Amino acid sequence: MTECCIQEQLTEPGREGPVTVSISRRVKPGMEVAYEAWVSGVIEAAASFGGHQGSNVLRPGPATQNRYVLIYRFDSFQNCDAWEQSDLRKSWLTKLGSMVEGEAEVQRGTGLEFWFDLPELPVNKHPSPHKMALVLISVVYVLVIALNLILQPVLHDSGLWFRSAVIVIAQVLLMTYLVMPRVTRLLKGWLYK
């Protein structure tokens, strides 16, 4: 990797955006029920930490190479690191004991990749920055225009600050939970080429 490319990836602490961690483990046969109980407990423990934004578990199958995959997200590296270095997490890891075989595979992703996550792809596989920027510009533009047109009758007497806040909140919620998951899946062939 050239120095130019490395410089583009460097960022100041606290400005890296959300951190998504994927931990893949192979569970010993017959230990699936115990492992799933362990996963439920460790997810609940992680949720008690500041900045936790949710967790997902993928059961073994062809897309996960027959491994369980635990995916969790924190709003910043600092909050993710607080969880990962905590005594609570360490005590949960000691409970894994004889449930798993081999080493866990851990992958991390930060920044714009958040909008382009697909659970069946490894966390470190993400589109190039120019493709992410192009998709985000297009989606944001369409959403801003649509929200302005739809909300104009309701917000026409509102001040600029309030109207902008409503549109930004609606846009971010729509992008996060409705639009980007569908757009990413629709454009998957081009984005991840």
Secondary structure, 3 states (H helix, E strand, C coil): CCHHHHHHHCCCCCCCCCEEEEEEEEECCCCHHHHHHHHHHHHHHHHCCCCEEEEEEECCCHHHCCCEEEEEEECCHHHHHHHHCCHHHHHHHHCCHHHEEEEEEEEEEEHHHHHHCCCCCCCCCCCCHHHHHHHHHHHHHHHHHHHHHHHHHHHCCCCHHHHHHHHHHHHHHHHHHHHHHHHHHHCHHHHCC
